[in-house]
Amino acid sequence: MDAPSPSGQSETAAGPLPLILTARFDERAQAWFEARRRAYYPADRNKVPAHLTLFHNLPGDQIAEVEDELAEECWRLDPVPARATHLRFTGQGVQVVIASPSLEQLRARLAERWSLSLTPQDLRPYRPHVTVQNKTSAENARRTFDAFCAVFAPFDCEIEGLDLWRYLSGPWDRVADFGFGAAPG
């Protein structure tokens, strides 16, 4: 069971819960991704909104430092262009691949800054995507991928900021949001 620590962080017996950092799309793109995720993702496993993850497991005991660095980084940026370019079949699902050189540069700066705290998953080469289906049978995933490929058309969108979440063993709890161009708090 999660309990607030004296610093206000949620913890388990193992320590502070990990943090997840995602990119926030413009409203139109987010609605598009969310509609596909609701349609294709197994409902009993769909615990979080459609998202583009930058980091999967930042240290929960460093939340104040992470928030300060994100605020400092994000206020300097304008919304960044992105493009949903194509679909990727994963074997158990489908991803929409996202191209955004500006977002990739931001992530690289943050990864360099946090390199000593990153898990092996977050140290792998970054492949930005939004998962619209996962954890399903290979047959169902292939059917979804083939049908989706027949109607998918690449589209442009914007990334308006970053969202920091606390992982709650399934669902996530939004900790903070950092709009690009918003003055640090």
MOMO-V788687 format. One record per backbone hydrogen bond with DSSP energy under -0.5 kcal/mol. NH is the residue of the N-H (numbers start at 1). CO is the residue of the C=O. E is the energy in kcal/mol with one decimal. If there is no record, write none. Layout:
# MOMO-V788687
[[NH	CO	E] [NH	CO	E]]
This chain:
# MOMO-V788687
[[3	11	-1.4] [5	9	-3.0] [8	5	-2.1] [11	3	-1.4] [12	15	-2.4] [15	12	-1.8] [17	10	-1.8] [19	58	-2.7] [20	165	-2.4] [21	55	-2.3] [22	20	-0.5] [22	163	-2.7] [23	52	-2.6] [24	161	-3.3] [25	23	-0.6] [26	158	-2.0] [30	26	-2.7] [31	27	-2.3] [32	28	-1.9] [33	29	-2.7] [34	30	-2.8] [35	31	-2.3] [36	32	-1.8] [37	33	-2.5] [38	34	-2.6] [39	35	-1.7] [40	36	-2.4] [41	37	-2.5] [42	134	-0.7] [45	42	-2.0] [46	42	-0.9] [46	43	-0.6] [47	45	-1.5] [52	23	-0.7] [53	51	-0.5] [54	21	-3.4] [55	21	-1.7] [58	19	-3.2] [62	59	-1.7] [63	60	-1.1] [66	62	-2.6] [67	63	-2.8] [68	64	-2.3] [69	65	-2.4] [70	66	-2.5] [71	67	-2.6] [72	68	-2.3] [73	69	-2.2] [74	70	-3.0] [75	71	-1.7] [76	73	-0.7] [77	74	-1.6] [80	159	-2.3] [82	157	-2.4] [83	99	-1.9] [84	155	-2.9] [85	83	-0.9] [85	97	-2.2] [86	97	-0.6] [88	95	-2.6] [90	93	-2.4] [91	93	-0.6] [94	133	-1.4] [95	88	-2.4] [96	130	-2.9] [97	86	-2.9] [97	95	-0.6] [98	128	-2.1] [99	83	-2.9] [100	98	-0.5] [104	100	-2.6] [105	101	-2.2] [106	102	-2.1] [107	103	-2.7] [108	104	-2.2] [109	105	-2.2] [110	106	-2.3] [111	107	-3.0] [112	108	-2.2] [113	109	-2.1] [114	110	-2.5] [115	112	-0.9] [117	114	-2.4] [118	114	-0.8] [118	115	-0.6] [123	119	-1.1] [123	120	-0.5] [124	120	-0.8] [124	121	-0.6] [130	96	-2.2] [131	51	-0.6] [132	94	-2.1] [132	130	-0.6] [133	94	-1.6] [136	92	-1.6] [141	137	-2.8] [142	138	-2.5] [143	139	-2.1] [144	140	-2.5] [145	141	-2.9] [146	142	-2.6] [147	143	-2.3] [148	144	-3.0] [149	145	-2.7] [150	146	-1.2] [151	147	-0.6] [151	148	-1.2] [152	148	-2.0] [155	84	-1.5] [157	82	-2.5] [159	80	-2.8] [160	24	-2.8] [160	158	-0.6] [161	24	-0.9] [162	178	-2.3] [163	22	-2.7] [164	176	-3.1] [165	20	-3.0] [166	173	-2.7] [167	18	-2.6] [168	171	-2.3] [171	168	-0.6] [173	166	-2.2] [175	164	-3.1] [176	164	-1.6] [178	162	-3.4] [180	160	-3.0] [181	74	-2.1] [182	179	-1.8]]
